[in-house]
Amino acid sequence: MRVRSGRTVHDLRRENRTAVLQRLYFDGPQSRFSLGPATGLSSGSVSNVVAELVAEGLVEEAGSVDSAGGRPRTLLRIRADSGYMVGVDVGETRVRIELFDLALTELARIERPLVTEGPRRVDRYDVGIVLDHLREGIPAVLAQAGIPAERLLGVGIGVPGIVARDAGGAVVHGQTIGWSAVPLERLLRESAIVPASVPYSIDNGAKTLGQAEMWFGAGRGAQSAAVVLFGSGVGACVVADEVGPGRAIEWGHLTVRVRGRRCRCGAQGCLEAYAGAEALLERWREAGGRPPADADEETSLTAMIAAAYPGEGGPEPDATALAVLEETAEYLGAGFSDLINLFQPERILVGGWAGLQLGPAFLDAVRGHALSYALAYPAAHVRIELGALGPDAVTVGAAILPLAGFFARGGRREAARPQEPAPAWQATLRERAAQ
């Protein structure tokens, strides 16, 4: 049956369920009475939807509140144990895997370092290493918490690079890490890590960071924001009415200096060639600085910051480290001004492991350069600050991806996918093993 708008009755029921679930999720426990104005639904529609959700175990009672002159009103909330999500951050130094309940409470976590070679990260790390971490890590976090894989609402994965989609699902184009059209979703499906009914949601890590900060962090209440992921490289996600839930942009590959330093993407003069942690440490080394021997990027950056900003009562600042960081602050400020002029966001939020390390020390300098380079009007209406969710923001945002899909389906799980025939090479291996 179709209504005049072209939507079916099934569509309307799904939208009503979505509206109720979202209000309960974002605004906390509410009564049936308060859900009506909050969702725009009639009292009868609210009662029907709530009855369904309670019967399915998605919603439960959470005490009561007094009403004006009437009986106390029963409060309702979403059951935290009615579903679970795995969030994965495929970073450039490690793979972090976390298990969350529906309230995004962390239940289990595993971290695995990526292949390194002395103090330098290997640019072209093997896809198989990441897949092995996921094959082992996802079942491991489920086992830690005692949660069957069938209870997962989905697995969300944040990755470096551009994510496209074909018939087999998400395909990752990570030029800076040596991934060329990697069919990540198909490879995960072939590995049978989770049941076929559990969806994978794969997107750029900057977008998952932006999603988390906008839902639960420093972006709450803003109509538009640019969320910057500052790690080994730099990226950004822009959230505004025009781009819906957010769009990852390759901000780190804007040209800030013509015929400048060679970026790891192969071009010259990219922002990432000056402002990413890998390039920052390389510039310190070239200027005569001495990062700790055989240390990873995070440890080396910590040492650089300590050398440049020793604090009161400490030794004199390392002039070389300080000069490199001050130059980096100007490059970042120029990059921020591009975001301000292009998108006119209300807020610019800085996250990522390097951004969180550097922010307290030199965010004021970055802010000053950004406002001086940007056009006066949008610069006067933007706030530049650190993200609020810390180093786990990418995994939280990755877990939000399947959660958002679950809500969009009105709290219904995805139907099981049909079993695809095994690739020919797998069949050949089985035949050889049988001989």
Long-range contacts (C-beta under 8 A, 24 or more apart in sequence): 13-49, 13-410, 14-409, 14-410, 14-412, 15-410, 16-41, 16-45, 16-48, 16-49, 16-410, 17-49, 17-52, 17-53, 17-410, 17-411, 18-407, 18-408, 18-409, 18-410, 18-411, 20-46, 20-49, 20-50, 20-53, 21-53, 21-58, 21-78, 21-407, 21-410, 21-411, 22-407, 24-59, 24-76, 24-77, 24-78, 25-78, 25-407, 28-77, 29-62, 29-63, 29-75, 29-76, 29-77, 30-75, 30-76, 31-65, 31-73, 31-74, 31-75, 31-76, 32-73, 32-74, 32-76, 33-67, 33-73, 34-73, 35-76, 50-76, 53-411, 56-411, 57-82, 58-82, 58-83, 58-411, 78-102, 78-103, 80-105, 83-151, 83-152, 83-153, 83-406, 84-145, 84-147, 84-151, 84-152, 84-153, 85-152, 85-153, 85-154, 85-155, 85-156, 85-399, 85-400, 85-402, 85-403, 86-138, 86-141, 86-142, 86-152, 86-154, 86-155, 86-156, 86-399, 87-156, 87-158, 87-208, 87-394, 87-395, 87-396, 87-397, 87-398, 87-399, 87-400, 88-134, 88-137, 88-138, 88-155, 88-156, 88-157, 88-158, 88-395, 88-398, 89-158, 89-205, 89-208, 89-394, 89-395, 89-398, 90-130, 90-157, 90-158, 90-159, 90-160, 90-205, 91-160, 91-205, 91-231, 91-232, 91-353, 91-394, 92-121, 92-160, 92-177, 92-231, 92-232, 92-233, 93-121, 93-231, 93-232, 93-296, 93-297, 93-298, 93-353, 95-130, 95-133, 95-134, 95-137, 96-392, 96-394, 96-395, 97-133, 97-134, 97-137, 97-138, 97-140, 97-141, 97-395, 98-141, 98-392, 98-395, 98-396, 98-399, 99-141, 99-142, 99-144, 99-145, 99-147, 100-396, 100-399, 102-153, 102-403, 104-216, 104-396, 104-399, 104-400, 104-403, 106-392, 107-141, 107-144, 107-145, 107-147, 108-140, 108-141, 108-142, 108-144, 108-145, 109-141, 110-137, 110-140, 110-141, 110-144, 112-136, 112-137, 113-296, 116-296, 118-294, 119-291, 119-292, 119-293, 119-294, 119-295, 119-296, 119-300, 121-232, 121-278, 121-296, 121-297, 123-176, 123-177, 123-178, 123-264, 124-177, 124-178, 125-177, 125-178, 127-179, 127-182, 127-184, 127-187, 131-187, 131-188, 131-191, 134-188, 134-191, 134-193, 135-191, 135-193, 138-193, 138-194, 139-193, 149-194, 149-195, 149-198, 150-195, 150-197, 150-198, 152-194, 152-198, 152-402, 153-198, 153-199, 153-402, 153-403, 153-406, 153-413, 154-198, 154-199, 154-200, 154-201, 154-401, 154-402, 154-403, 154-405, 154-406, 154-414, 155-188, 155-193, 155-194, 155-198, 155-199, 155-200, 155-201, 155-402, 156-200, 156-201, 156-202, 156-203, 156-208, 156-397, 156-398, 156-399, 156-400, 156-401, 156-402, 156-403, 157-184, 157-200, 157-201, 157-202, 157-203, 157-398, 158-203, 158-204, 158-205, 158-207, 158-208, 158-209, 158-394, 158-395, 158-397, 158-398, 159-184, 159-202, 159-203, 159-204, 159-205, 160-204, 160-205, 160-233, 160-235, 161-204, 162-204, 162-248, 162-250, 163-202, 163-203, 163-204, 163-248, 169-200, 169-202, 170-200, 170-202, 170-203, 172-202, 175-265, 175-266, 176-233, 176-263, 176-264, 176-265, 176-272, 189-420, 190-422, 190-423, 190-426, 195-416, 196-416, 196-417, 196-418, 196-419, 197-413, 197-414, 197-415, 197-416, 197-417, 198-414, 199-402, 199-405, 199-414, 201-398, 201-401, 201-402, 201-405, 203-248, 203-398, 203-401, 204-235, 204-237, 204-248, 205-229, 205-235, 205-394, 205-398, 206-235, 206-236, 206-237, 206-248, 206-249, 207-237, 207-246, 207-247, 207-248, 207-397, 208-393, 208-394, 208-395, 208-396, 208-397, 208-398, 208-400, 208-401, 209-237, 209-351, 209-352, 209-387, 209-393, 209-394, 209-397, 210-236, 210-237, 210-238, 210-239, 210-246, 210-248, 210-349, 210-397, 211-237, 211-245, 211-246, 211-397, 211-400, 211-401, 211-404, 212-389, 212-393, 212-394, 212-396, 212-397, 212-400, 213-349, 213-351, 213-387, 213-388, 213-389, 213-393, 213-397, 214-239, 214-246, 215-397, 215-400, 216-388, 216-389, 216-396, 217-349, 217-387, 217-388, 217-389, 217-393, 218-347, 218-349, 218-385, 218-386, 218-387, 218-388, 218-389, 219-347, 219-349, 222-345, 222-346, 222-347, 223-346, 224-343, 224-344, 224-345, 224-346, 224-347, 225-345, 225-346, 225-347, 225-348, 225-349, 226-339, 226-343, 226-345, 226-347, 226-348, 226-349, 227-348, 227-349, 227-351, 227-387, 228-336, 228-339, 228-348, 228-349, 228-350, 228-351, 228-352, 228-355, 229-351, 229-352, 229-355, 229-394, 230-275, 230-276, 230-277, 230-350, 230-351, 230-352, 230-354, 230-355, 230-358, 231-276, 231-277, 231-352, 231-353, 231-354, 231-355, 232-276, 232-277, 232-278, 232-297, 232-354, 233-264, 233-272, 233-276, 233-277, 233-278, 234-271, 234-272, 234-275, 234-276, 234-335, 234-352, 236-339, 238-339, 238-343, 238-345, 239-345, 240-343, 240-345, 245-404, 251-335, 251-338, 251-339, 252-276, 254-335, 254-338, 256-331, 256-334, 256-335, 271-331, 271-332, 271-334, 271-335, 274-327, 274-328, 274-331, 275-328, 275-331, 275-332, 275-335, 276-354, 277-301, 277-353, 277-354, 280-304, 280-324, 280-325, 280-328, 280-354, 283-324, 283-327, 283-328, 284-320, 284-321, 284-324, 287-320, 287-323, 287-324, 288-320, 289-318, 289-320, 289-321, 289-324, 297-354, 298-353, 298-354, 298-357, 301-354, 301-357, 301-358, 302-357, 305-357, 305-358, 305-361, 308-361, 309-361, 325-358, 325-361, 325-362, 326-362, 326-365, 328-362, 329-362, 329-365, 329-366, 329-369, 330-365, 330-369, 332-366, 332-369, 332-370, 333-365, 333-366, 333-367, 333-368, 333-369, 333-370, 333-371, 333-372, 333-373, 334-369, 334-370, 334-373, 336-366, 336-367, 336-369, 336-370, 336-373, 336-374, 336-384, 337-369, 337-370, 337-371, 337-372, 337-373, 337-374, 337-379, 340-370, 340-374, 340-375, 340-378, 340-379, 340-382, 341-374, 341-375, 341-378, 344-378, 344-381, 344-382, 345-382, 346-381, 346-382, 346-383, 347-382, 347-383, 347-384, 347-385, 348-382, 348-383, 348-384, 348-385, 349-385, 349-386, 349-387, 350-384, 350-385, 350-386, 350-387, 351-386, 351-387, 351-389, 351-393, 351-394, 352-394, 353-391, 355-386, 355-387, 356-386, 356-387, 356-390, 356-391, 359-386, 360-386
